[in-house]
């Protein structure tokens, strides 16, 4: 007899995730701190790798939000077309392996910032479309 207290959720469309708002403020603070780093900071390569992992995971979550919002726009709209370009670039940048360097971490931070900027512009475009 097998008893388990775990439930496996099947959510291929990401609808569960879509209902949860992103906790934006801590990541915006992290992005700001990372972009202020210089080569003289005392963070170890392991610390930088951990920060890069955090930013990578969050960038993927923001990209999912961007994709969901872009899907609400007409297929021939300018904001949707630009968003598709931004998302392709984000996927390419996220496919680059993580390194324990300031440059790598700052690239991930710039990506998170760019995705939030696109998300905000999409919100404005959706309001105008309605």
Secondary structure, DSSP 8 states (H G I E B T S, - for coil): ----S------TT-HHHHTS---HHHHHHHHHHHHT--TT----HHHHHHHHHHHHHHHHHHHHHHHHHHTTS-TT-HHHHHHHHHHHHHHHHHTS---SSHHHHHHHHHHHHHHHHHHHHHHHHHHHH-
